[in-house]
């Protein structure tokens, strides 16, 4: 992987944590490891998500001040792009819901099944990308997206065929929650890319991240008070090593994703994220003794066949609808 970024600290961050597949392979396994024997959580999930957003904000402020040592410059950039901060309320709210749903869904699915089903986001992302960026996908690209969706369906059929399945219907409540999480991921990702490349193209990417995480903190605070009346806002979990790793991994993966979207596109991001499936399946087999059945093998085969098809004619990183620059940095990466 060859990376060219103006800020050395940012370049080091992207090099150490290539976006977005490898850091993303571990949260599911880490979250599963933090669960009790009955798959419940001994900590308040919303508080963990909230603290994660606080950590991302601190990291972005540190990176900005490392490259621009003046606080005056920070406040000047914030004042100049305050209107972009308001626009980030939409993806921030969706990411807030997405992150909380991740904990809920991982309590009902093993990490391998969870990540396979999340690949449904590729088709929705393709449709949203075509709608927002006015870039028509080719038949081969749509075929690859549909094959990938078929891989997800095969995995869910395999889960529902087991006698021990709590809800054997294809459209179970758990699957509907997965679909809701998928929608949040797709719309937030494409809309975030739109802000990075169009409306907020002139705003420093670290300032955009600061806006995102400030808005995310506000959304998570609202969620905490709506669901618990603020009575369970407890940060005592920070002393648990497993949750410290979850927070650090999530913060770094979240920040690097924004640089990925700035340089490439949402469709390529979602395909890159499919690489986590095989890693997750192998790790879960050894760590949790999660079986790799024929449905899992067929699902992974279909998904990687879809990746192969997509690689024949990938979506080119384009300029934004209104002519904004697609990137202020360049990246060359092989999947």
Buried (B, 14 or more C-beta within 10 A) or exposed (E): EEBEBEBEEBBEBBEEBBBBBBBBBBBBBBBBBBBEEEEEBEBBBBBBBBBBBBBBBEBBBEBBBEBBEEEEBBEEBBEEBEEBBEBBBBBBBBBBBBBBBBBBBBBBBBBBBBBBBBBBBBBBBBBBBBEBBEBEBEEEBBBBBBBBBBBBBBBBEBBBEEEEEEEEEEEBEBBEBBBBBBBBBBBBBBBBBBBBBBBBBEBBBBBBBBBBBBBBBBBBBEBBEEEBEEEEBEEEBBEBEEBEBBBBBBBBBBBBBBBBBBBBBBBBBBBBBBBBBBBBBEBBBEEBEBEEBEBBEBBBEBBBBBBEBBEEEBBEBEBBEEEBEBBBBEBEBEE
